[in-house]
């Protein structure tokens, strides 16, 4: 057996299989520079025959008859990029888990052999079946960086227990890791009459404190080549390091247990393959969780860095013959953005100058110049600056052969390229040098801290000075809740020339905070007026997968904002691309961006100025939703109805505060206190109502006490997590409640019917739909609604019987449950009546709002697809995986499903009248398989017409059919971009994965409109 037989058996074509024997292999795939470099330079990985590449991810590595089996296995694990390795050895096929090592055997964990090859065929892989089956095996906690970082953290803790400061402990660990890097790269250290060292030599050196200090000074000596700003340890710091501390490092290096149950595995870690992600994670451990949270600093996942680099520096270098590209990170942290940019620039330099021999003084000088001329970073944390420079140095060394490294002199970067300062410090001279525009930055990129700036003196001074300079502008610079990342968005303009482009990872809520209060939209007003926004890459919907290694338990939503400083130019006509990433199995496991075409939208910038709520619609909706919501917002709202101050008052309740309880609450004592959880759907649970006993309060929202008088509709701000409706109920008795409840109080008894109408609206499909599309935090962060959002809902007049019937049913259900008298049949009957009754008033609300059939389909998509996606993202990571595997949205349709015919019917309704003439008929041919569904839209002779919709099931040659439709790689596009569409002479077509969520009728409206537009633009020629 040879590898080609395996490739054939797995149905791997040359489109998805990259062979390293092909000299042009790098032109066929867009891998991060660090990955390409490892595959070319590492002697073990270089024996790779080929790898299966899906969406530029090397998912499966193929090897044959390795010379050193154990060394290869450990190299694959250290590579940390490929989940599967298939090795053909002595004609025996073995499949290994590339992310998990067997500590006893020191080999990768085995997943199977020839008998399991069918689990890894092309369609099993790209449809996610493989990953469903091996989900538990491909666990991130087995990966090399996770295992090592656990130990780094344990060692750091022990060193601090020995009396070392965090700075000294960090520097000492950094030194040891750097020495291991040199040893693993086989660099000649020439110390104590020994050129090449091994791990045991380093341990022996550490066993004598004086010897170790001498060794450090030898390495730092300018004549040895390792000068520079690398984890400097002063003499005073050395005095605090005793032999006990060094013994801890010896135990680490010898893979002895550092903390209970954790082996270090240092003997299996190859620092010459050190992934940059490890450096970022190491920085997290170095600065400590507490300091990290205080500063709002969080590491940036490598896949997100790769995306930002590819969309900025990568594109510029690809389109230019110039290798120089000046990059600034204004909050650089561990330097991950700068390091990946540096790699891109070096690779371009090598390509442009056709460098083959790197052992020259010219090349070594070029490396130093490239770093000094192009890479710039700012951070106020000295540890961050140290790690960032360390990362840059390792990157420069990667482009030197072991024998040449000794000749390389590190460039000094502190104070010139890397500035240790608060980015907003107007008095820092090194910062002023970066700001004076002599350095024309091509890009400013990074992930600035997100925490509130609070009373930070430096930031306050900066904003004060900027406001002075901008007095003549249309809008004054404003920030939401002192959000530090927003300050960084605007601060970048100080470093921008006319052509500088910016890409920052920011807190998503900056874009979606409700404008119910003017100050909450002021950030966006200034942003839209002063900057050209190029693109928004929204990650809020998948935030828990994006930052799955974050220390923050309540993971904040993020987006990438691509923009340019307008410098006074008009921004109205600028076109913004908005991409909203949604959950998929590929993204959860491998961070492959799986994007539906409907998730990529373009909008003119002035639209967002006029309709602030459109920001949120772009995340879960489309222009169809925009048109519907625009109509709904033109109708009378709840706020309009209750605006009569003589009839209604609306407010939230009291707050408790032990420290600042300055309000006398004696007049309220003895009244009923309604806990937030007492408010159920349509009724107040009497079991959760207690007498109010507090003497003092932190705050009373309305000192007139009116809001506590019945009748009043009490509404919870937190939405039901599954239905996305507001729980509300009318209190017919006077009662106290907290500010987590919104009260709408009617002064007149006859207005209670209006409260009942509002209660039905709060529990309706329209509320759920509008909460998805317009409420600022729903599907973005927490499931809470703001008062202004709640009151903006359209109001309709309903029969009071709807509310009263629902109230009676929910009370009965609760009473039966409390008395334990409710059996399964009764529960079913009551629940069915609740569903029937809610359907009745939902239909009534839709009728009164004049929703069309198409509107109904649009609402239905949001309720069945978007609402489910939001629910999936709100649960824990393990539960989320389970839902992703089992939810019907991600399951395949069968030929009996009416959805496919309903989808096709939209095309028939749009095109049949135009084509059904002169003996011709418009027909839809559906090509069905369990993995992919295709539709051909044809105009045929009437004599050949069978039906409007015709099925062709179980098409065995479907993949070859898809590939034959065009010359480019459609297979990746199909499963990553989710659809492939185009025109041929006799028909047009669309192919999508067989996933229920992609074939809804609402999606058909969008798809058919795109075809309609494309026909006008292309004259039915080529792909669309």
N, C-alpha and C positions, 0 to 999 in steps of 0.2 A: 504494500500500500504506500502511496506517496501523498503529499499534501494536496495535489491537484484533485485527486479522487475525493478527498474530504471537502474541498471547495465545491466540487460538482454536487456532492451529496447534500450540501447545505444550501445549494442554489445561489451561491455568491457569484455575481458577475464582476467584470472589471470596473464597473461603475462604483461599486461599494467596497471593492477589495484593493487595498493599496499595497503594492509590492516594493520593498526597499531596493530591489535590483533595478527598478526603473529610475534612471537618473533624474527624470522630471517628476518624481512622485510628489514633491512639495507643491508643485503647481496644480495638482489634482485635489488638494485638500487644504483647508484653512485651519491649521492647528496653531495653538499658542507657540511662540518662539521657543520657550523653555522646553516644550515637548519635542519639537523637531530637533532641537539641539541634543537632547538626551538620546533620541533614537539614532542620531548620526554619530555621536561621540562616545557613548558608553559601550565598552567592548562587549558586554554581555547582551545588552538590548540590540546591538548592531547585528547579532546573529538571527534576528527576527526575519522570517521569510516574508510575512505579510500581516496586515491587520485589517479587520473588518471595521469600516468607518461609517458611522451613521451620524448625519448632521455634524460632521467634523469632530466626532468623538471617537477615539480608538477603543471600541467596546470589546473586541476580541483580538488577542495576539496569537499568532501561529508560529510554532518552532518545530524543528526536526532534529532529533539526535543531538541534544546539547552535550558538550564536552564535560561541563561541570554542572551537574544537575542541581545541587544544593545552591550554588552561587547564582544560577539563573533564577531559581524560585525566589530567592531573597531579593534579587534585582527587580523582578516583576512587582513584588510587594512594595519595595521602596519607590518604584515608579509611580504608584498611587494614582494611576490614570485609567487603568483597564480592569473591569470587573471579572473578565474571563480570560483564561489562557488555555489554549488547546495545544498539547505537545505530543508529537508523533515520535515515539522512541522505540527502536527495534521492532517496527511495524505494529506497535501497540498504541492505541489512541487513549489519551487520558485528558480529562477536562478538569481544570483547577479554578478555584476561587481566587482571583487576583487581589482581593481585598482582605484575605484572612490567612494568617500563617499558623501552622501547627507548631507550638513552642517546643514540643518534645522532639519531633522529627526535624524541625527547622525547615520544613517544606510547606508549600501552599496546601491549603485544605482541598481535598479531592471532592469533586462534584459528581464524577461518573466517568464512563468510558465510552466505547463504541456503541453500547446499548442505549446511551442517552443522547447521542448526536442529534436525533430528531427533535430534541427540545431546543436546538440552536439553529434551526433552519431560518432562512431569511424572513419568511412571513411570521414565524413564531416570535422572532426577535422584534420586528417592527410593529407588530400588532400588540405587543406587550405580554403575550402568553408566557414567554420565557421568564419574564421578570415577575409575573404572578407566581409561577411555580417556585422560583428560587428567591423570593422576596426576603425570607428570613435569613438566608445565607449571605446575601449581599448587604450586610449591615455595616453602616458607617463606623460603628464602635470597634470594629475589628481592624480598621484601616491604620496604616502605619503612623500617621501623624497623631491620631487620637491616643494610641498606645504610648507613644513617647511623651506626649504632652502631659499625660497623667503623672508620669514620673518626674518630669521637669517641675511640675507644681509641687510634688511631694518634697523634692530636693530643696527647692527654694524655701519652703516652709521650715525644713530642718535647719538650713543655714541661718535663717533669721532667729530660730530658737537658740542657736549658738552665739548670738550676740551681734551678727552682721546686720548692717543696715540693708534696706531693700536695694539701694543703689549698688552697694558693694557686692551683695549676693548676685545681683543681675550681671554685673561686670564679670564676676568670677565664672558664672555659668556660661556667659557669652564667650569668654576666653577658651574654656574647655571644649565647647562645641566647635569653635574655629579650629582648635588644634586637631580635633577629630576629623574635621573636613580636610585639613592638610595631609593627615595620615592616610585617609581613605583615597585621596587623590594621588598618593605615592609621591608627594613632594619631598625632595631631599632637604632635611632640616639641619644636617651637619652639626649635631650637638653631641658632646661627649664621645667624639670619634665614631659616631654612628650616623650614616647618611639617612637611611630609610627607617622610620620608626613604625611600631605597631601599637595597638591599644595597650598591651602589657607594658611597653616602654613608658607610655604616658602615666600609667598607674604607678610604676616604680618611681618615676620622677615626682609624682604627687605625694609619695610616702615620706619625702624629706622636704620640709617646708623651704629651707634655704636653697635647695637644689631647684625647686619649682620656681621660686622668685628669680633665680639666675636664668632659668630657661625662658621665662617671660621676657626678661630684659634682653636676652639673646634674640628672641623673635622680633622684639620691637626695635632692635638696633637698625639704624638706617642702612647699614651695609648688608643686612640680610634680606632686604627687599620688602619687609612687612611693616614699613612705617605707616603713618596715617592715623586717623582718628578712630581707633578700634578698641572699644571697651577699656579705656585707660583706667588704671588703678594707681592712685597716688601712694606715696610712702606712708602717709598717715592711715590710709585705708588698709594697706598691707599689715599694719601693726595690729589690726583687729582680727586678722585671719590666723587662726591657730591650726594645729595639726588635726584636731577633731573635725574641723570644717573640711579640711582636705580629704580626710578619711571618708566622709560622706560622698564626695565626688568619686573616690576610688570604687566605692560600692556601686555607684551608678554605672560607671564604666565597665565593671565586671558583671553587670546584669544581676546583682544581688537585690534582694527585696528591700525596697526603701520604705514603703508603708505596707501594711498588712494586705497580703493577697495580690500585690502588684510587683511583677518582675519588670525590670527596665528594658530588657531585650536589646540593650545597646550593642551586643555582639552581632545582632542581625540587622542593625540599622546601618545603611550605607550613606554617609554624609556627602559623598560625591554626587549623589542623586537627590540631594536635599531639595524638596519642593518648596517653592516660595510661599505657599499657603502655610507651611510649617513656621516660617519666620513670622508671619502675621499672628498665628496662634501663639507662638512663643512670646510675642510682644504682649498679648493678652495676659499671659501668665506673669510676665515680668512686671507689668504695672499694677497687677492685682485687681481683683473684681471690684473691691471697694473704690479704689481710685478711678477705675474705669467708669463706674456708674456715676461718680461725682462729676467727672469731666464729660460725660456723655460720649466717650470714645468706644467704638466697637469695630472689631475687625471686619474687613470686607471680603466676602467669599470670592475665591479665585475666578469662578465662572462669570461673576458679575464684572470683575476687573477685566477679564478677557473680552467681554462684550463691549465695555466702554472703550477699551483700547482699540478694538477692531473698528469701531464706529468713528474714531477720531484719528489718532496717530497712524493706525494701520491703513486707513483710507488715503491719508495724505501721502504716506510713503509709497503706497502702491501706485499712485497716480503721478508720482514725481521721480525725477532722476537724482534729486537732491536728498542726501541722507540726513541732513541736519533738521531737527525738529525740537524747538525749545518748549519744555513742559514744566509747569509749576503745579505743585500740590500745596494748597494753602493750609492744610491740616494733615500732614503727610503720615502721621503714625509710624508704622513699621516700614513705610516706603513701598508698599506693594504696587501702587500705580506707577511710581517712578521706575522701579526695577523692570516691570514688564515693558514700559516705554523704552527704557534703555536697551533692552534685548532687541526690540523692533529696529531701533536706530542702528545698532551694531550690525545686525543681519543685513540691513540695507547698505551699510558702508561696505561690507564684505562683497555683496552682490555687485554694487556699482564699480568697485575697484578690482573686482575679480581676484580677491585675495585667496591664495592657496597656501602660502607659507606664513604662518603666524609667528614664527621664531625670528622676528626681525625687530630692530629697535624702532623702525618706522611704525610697525603695527602696534607695538606696545605704547608708543607715544600717542598714536591715534586713539587707542582705547581711553587713555587718560583725558585727552582733549574732548572726545565725544561726551564723556561724563561731565567734565567741567563746563562745556559749552551748552549743554542741553538739559541737564537734570537739576531741578531746583525744588526745595521743600521747606516748609515752615511748620514748626510745632513748638508749643510751649513746654512740652515734657522732655527733659534731657534724656530719659531712657528711650523715648521714641526716636529721637535724633540718633542715638547710639545704634539702635537696631536698624534704622533706615540706612545708615552709612555701612553697617555690617552687610546688609543685603546688597547694596551697590557693589561693595568690594568682592563679595562672593560671585556676583554676576560677571564682573571684569575678569576674575580668575577663571571662570568657566570657559573663557575664550583663549586660554593659554594651555599649552601642553604642560604636564607635570614638570618636565625638565626645564621649561622656560619660565615657570612661575617665579623662581628665585631671582630672575633678572627684572621682574616687574616691580615698579615702585608705585605704591598707592598714592593717588592724588589727595591732597588736603582739601576737604570740602566744608569744614566747619566755618561759619561766618560769611562764606561766599555763596556756596550752593545750598547749604543747609543752615537755616537761621533758627536758633532756639529763642523763640519769642512768642508772645501773644500776637496773633495775626492782626489784631486791631490796635496795637501799640504804635501810635503816631510818632513817638519819640525815639524808637529804635533805629539807629543809623544803618544797620545791616538791612533792615526791612525797607528803609527809604531807598536804599540802593536798588532793590528789586522793583520798587514802585516808580522809579524816575523815568520809566519808558525807554531807557537805553537798551534794555533787554526786551526785544520784541517777542513776547511769548506767542507761540502758535496755539497752544492749548493750556487751559487751566482745568485740571481734573482732580477728583478726589471724593472722599466721603467724610465731610466735616462732622464734628460732634453735634448731637441733636438736643442736648439738655438746654433748659432755659438759662439765659445769661443772667437773669435775676438782677441783682444790684451791682454787677461787675463794673467797677469804676472805669476800666480801660474801654470797655464797650460803650458805656454811656458817653464818655468823652468823644469817642469816634462818631457816634450818631449825632451828637450836638454839633460837632464841627461840620459834618456833612449837611445837616439841615441848614446851616448858615450859608454854605456854598450853593445850595439848591433852592434858594428862596423864590426864584422866578419860575420854577417848574410848575406844571399843572397839578401834580400831586406831591404831597410831602412824603418822604420816606417813612414807612411804618412797618412794624413787626408784630406778629401775633404772639401774645403771651410770652414775650421775650425769647422766642424760639431761636436758639443760637444758629442753627443751620440757615435760617432765613437771613440773619446778619451776614453770613458767609456768601450767600447768593449775591447780595448787593456789594459786599466788600471786593469781590473779584473784579468789578469794573475799574477799580483803582489801578489794577495791574494790566488792564486790557489796552491794546492798540485797536485800530479799526478792524483788523482781520482776526483778532484773537477769538477762538471759540471756547466755550466753557461747557463742562459736563460734570455735574455734582449729584451725588446721592443725597436726597433730602427726605424729610418726614412728609409722607403723602398728605397728611391732614392739612398741610399748608395750602394745598390746592382745593380742598373740598370743604373746609370749615364753612358752616352756614353763614350767609350774609344777613341773618336776622338782626345782628348788631353791626353797625357800620364798620367798626374797628376790625371785625373779623375778615372782611373782604379787602381791607386797605392794602395788605401785602400784595394781593393779586392785582389790584388796580395799579399800583406802582410798577409791579413786574411787567404787566401787559403794556404799560405806557412807555417804559424806559428800556425794554429789552425785546429783541426778536427771538421768540421761542422757536427753536428748530424742531424739537421732538420731546415728547414725554413718554418714558418707558415705565409703565405703572406695574409695580410688584406687590401692591397691597393685598391682592387676592391670594397670593401665594407666599405671604410674608413669613409664615412659619417654616416653609421649606427653604426660603432664601437665607434666613438667619437661624438655621437649625442648630448652630453651635454657639449662639449668643448666650451670654450670662443672664440676659434680661428675660425673666419669666413671662412678662407681658410684652411680647415682641411687637415693636412698633412697626407700622406699615411704611414702606419706602417706595420711592420712585427715583428714576434718573432724569434729571432736567438738563436738556441740551439747549444752549442759548448763546446769544451774542449781545454785547452792549450796543444799543442803538445809537448812542452818542448824539441824541437829539433828532434823529431821523424818524419819520412817521412809521408806525408799526401796524397800522390797521390792516393792510393788505397782505401781511405776512401769513404764510400757510404753515400750520402746525400739524405734525404727524403725531397721533396719539396711539400708543400700543398698550393694550391691557392684557398682561399675561394671565392665563387661567390654569387651574390645576390639570395635571396629566400624570400618568405613571412615569413617563420618561423624565419629566421635570423633577418629580419627587425623588427619583433614584439617581439620576445622572445629570440633572440640571441641563437637559436638552430643552431649548425653548420651543414648545409646541404651541403655535399660534394659529388660530383660525383667521381667515381673511376678514371676517366680520369684526375681529378684535383690533384690526388696523384701520384707523379712520383719519381723515384729514379735515381740518376746520380752519376757517379764516380767523385771524386773531381778533378782529373787531367783534366777531360773534360772541366771544368769551367776555369781551368788555360789556356787551349789551345784556347777555344772559349769563349771569354768574353761575347759576345752577347747572349750566351746560357742562362744566368741568366734571361733575359726577355722572351725568348721562353718558359721557364718553367711556366710562369704565364698564358699565353693564348694558348700555343701550346702543342705539344707532340713530341716524337721522329720522327714522320712522318714529322712534320714541320721542325724539325732540319735537317733532310736529304734533304728536299726541299730547305731550305734556304742555306745550305752548298753548294748545286749545284749552286744556284743563285749567291752566293758571289764569286764563281770561274769564273763567266763571267765578261767581261769588264764592269767597272762601269762608271757613269757619270764623276767621278773624273779622271779616266784614260783618258777619251776623251778630257776633257778641261784642261789637265795638260800641254799642249803645251803653254808656256808663250808667244810665238810670235803670237798665235791665240786667246787666251782667258785670261780673268782675272776674278776672283770671289772674292767678298767681300761684307760686309754689309756697310750701309751708315753712315750718320752723327749722332751725339748725341747733344741734347740741354742741356745746363747747365748754369743757370743764375749766379751761384756762381763761377764756374770755367770755364768761357767762355774765354779760352786763345788763341783760334785759330782765325786768321783773316779770315772772310768769305766774304770779299768785292768782291773777284774775282768770287764768285758764285751768287751774287745778280742779280736778273732779270731772272734767269733760272726758268724753270717750277719746282714746288715742288709737288711731287707725294706722297700724304698721303697713309699710309698703307691700308686704307679702299678703296682707289681708285683702288686697284688691285683686279679685279673680275676674275672669271674663264674666261681665254682666252682673256680678253680685259681690258683696263684701262679706267675707267669711267672719261670722261672729266669734269664732273661736280665737281669732287673732286681734280682737279689739279689747283693749284694757283701759282702766282709768288712768288719766294723765296725772303724774305725781311730782313733776319737776318744779323747783322754786324759781330757777333762773334759766335763761336761754342765751345761746350765742347770738341768735338773730331771729327776728320775726319779720317776715316779708311784707306783711300788711298790718300796720299797727291799729287799723280800724276794727280788726277782728272779724270783718264781714266774711272773709274767705272761709271761716270755720263754721258758718251758719248754713244749714240745709235750706233748700235742696242744692246739692252740688255734685257735679260729675268729677270723680277723682280718677286720674290717669297716671299710670306708671311710665316713667321715661324709658325704661328698659323694655325692648321689644321681646316678644316670645321668640326664642331662638330658632324654632323650626318653622312656624307659620309667618313670622315677621309681621305680627299684628300687635296693636297696643291693648294691653289689658286695662279696662276701665269699668267703673261701676258707679251708680248713683247712690249717694248717702242721703237718706231721708231724715237723718238725725244730725244735730250739731256735733262736730268732732274736730280734734286736733290731728295734724298729720305733718310729716317731715317734708323737706324741700325736694326729696326724691319723687314726690307726687305733685302733679299739676292739677289745680282745682279750677273748674269753670263753675262759678256760683251764679245761680239765677235768683234775682230779687223777687220775682213774681212766680207764684205757684203754677200759673198757666204756661209759663215758659219751660216747665219741666219737660214738655214734649220735645222742645228743641234740644235739651240735653240728651234725651233718648235717641234722637236722630244722630247726634254727634257720636254717642256711644256705639251705634251701629256702624257708622263710618269708620271709627277707630278699629273695628274688628273686621273690616271688609277687605276684599281683594284689591280695591283701589288704594287703600292705605298701604298694603303690602307692596303693591307695584310701585307707588311713589316713594316709599321708603327705600326700595332698592335703587331707584333711579335718581333720587334727589336728596335724601337725608345724608348728611355729611359723614357720619361715622358708620352707617350700616354697610357691611361688606368691605369696609376700609379698616376699621379698628373695633371698638366696642359696639355692642348692639343697642346704643342709646339714641334717643331722639331729643332734639332741643325744642324748647317751647315754641319758637318761631316756626320751626318745621311742622310741628303738630298742628298749629293753628292755620297754616297755609293750605291745608287740604281743602278741596272743593266741598261745598255744602249742598246737600239735597234734602228736600222735604219728604220724609217717609211716614208711613203709618206707624203710630205708637205701638201697635200690636206686635210689630217685629221685635222691638226691644223687650217688651213684657213677656212674650213667649220664650225668648232666649233666656231671660232672667229666670223664669220658672223652671226651664229645663236644667240649667246649670245648678240651681239651688237643689232641685230634686236629686240630681246626680250626686252632689256633695253630701246631702242628708243620707242617702242610701249607703254611700261609702262609709260615712262615719258610724252608721248603725250596724255595719257589716251585713246588711240585708240584701246587698246588690249581687245578684248572680250574673253569670256570663251573658245569658239571653237578655236580661233586663238592661245590662250595660250596652249591649249591641243595639237594642231598640232605642234607648235614650240617645246614644251617639248618632244613630241614623237620623233621628228627628232633628238633632242639632245641625247635622250636615244639610239636611233638606231645607231647614228653615234659613240657615245661613246662605245657601244657594239662592233661595227666594229673594232675600233682601239684596244680595250681591247683584243679581240680575236686574232688580229694580233700580239700584244705584247706577248700573251701567246704562240702562234705558234712559234714565233721567239726565245722564251726562252725554247722551247721544253718541255712544260708542258704536262704531261700525263693526262689521264682521272682521275686517282686517285689524281694527283696533283690538278686538277680542283676541285675535291670534297673537298679537304683539304682547298683550298683557299675559296671555297663557304661557308664552315662552319665558317671560321674566319669572312667573310663579313656579314653573316646573323645572327650569334650567338654572337661571341665575340664583333663585332662592336656595336651590339644592347645593350649588357651588359655595354659596356663602355659609351654609350650615356645615358643609364638609370642612371648610377652612377654620371654623370656630372651635372645632373639637380638638382633642389632644392628637399628637402625631401618630400614635399607634392606631387609635380609633379612625383617624383620617385615612390611613392606608387601607383599613378594613372597608370603609365606605367607598373608597375609590375602586376597590376590587369588586364590590357587590352592588353598587348603586346601578339602577337601570339606565341612567343617563349614559354610562360608559359601556353598556352591554350592546350586543349585536341585535339588529332587527332580523326578523324572518320574513319570508315572502308573503305571509298572511297579514303582516302589519299594514294597517290602513295608512300609516304615516307616509310611506313611499308614494302611494297613489295621490295622496293629498299634496305632497311636495310637487309631484309631476303635474298635477292639475293646475297649479299656479302658472306654469309655462304654457299650458294649453290655453288657459283663459287669456293670457297675454298675447300669444302669437297665432292662435288658430284662425282668427278672423282675417288676419293679414295674408296667411298662406293657403287657406282652404279655398282655392279658386282655380279655374282653368284646368280642371282634372287633377289637381294636386291636393294632398292631405298632409297636415302636420301631425306627427306621431312621436311618441316617446318610447324608446326601447331601453328597458332597465336591465343592465348586466349585474347579476347578483352573485355574491360569494359571501362566505362567512367573515372574510377579512375586509373586503373592499366592495363598494357599490358604485357602479358607473351608470350614467344616463346619456344616451345619444338622442339629440333632438333633431329629427329628420323631416324633410319634405319629400314625400314619395308619390309615385303615380297612384291614383285612386284605385286602379285595378289590383294593386298589391296591398291595399289597406286592409288590415285585420281588425284593429281596435286603436283607440286613442293611446292606450298604454299597453305595452307588450313586455312580458318578462322573459329573460334568458337566464335561467338559473344555473348555478354550479359551473361557471365558466372556468375550466381547468387552465386555460391559457391567459388568464386575466392579467398577470404580471407582464407577460410579453406584449399583450395588447396595449397596456399603459405605456410601456417603454417605447413602443412603436409610434406612439402619437407625436413624439417630439424627440429631438436629438439630445436635449439636456437631461440632467439627472432628475427625473420626475419622481422617482421612488422616495427620495428624501423629502421632496416638496410635499408629497402626498401625506406622509405620516408626521411631518414636522409642521408644515404650513396648513395641513388638514384638507386642502383640496387642490386639484389640478383641473384646469379648464382651458378651453381653446376652440379654434375654428378649423375645420377642414372644408374642402370644396363643397361636399354634399351634406354636411351636418355640423353642428357644434356639440360640445360635450362637457360633462363635469364628472370628476371622480372624487370620492371621499372615502375615508375609512368607514367601516360599518359600525358606527356609534350612533346611538339613538339621538343624542343631543345635536348632531350635525344635520338632521333631516327634518327638523320642525318646519311647519308651514311658514312661520315668521322668518326663518332663514331663507326660505324660497323667495320671499318678496325681495330680500336684499340681493340674492344671487341673480334673479331674473332682471332686476334693474341694472346690475353690472353688465350683464350680457347685452341689454338694450343699449346702454351707453357705449359699450365696446363696438357694437355693430355700427353705430354712427361714426365712431372715431376711426375704425380700421377698415370699414367697408367689407367686413367679414373675411379678413385675411390675417392669418397668423394666430398666435396665442394671445389670450387676454389675461 
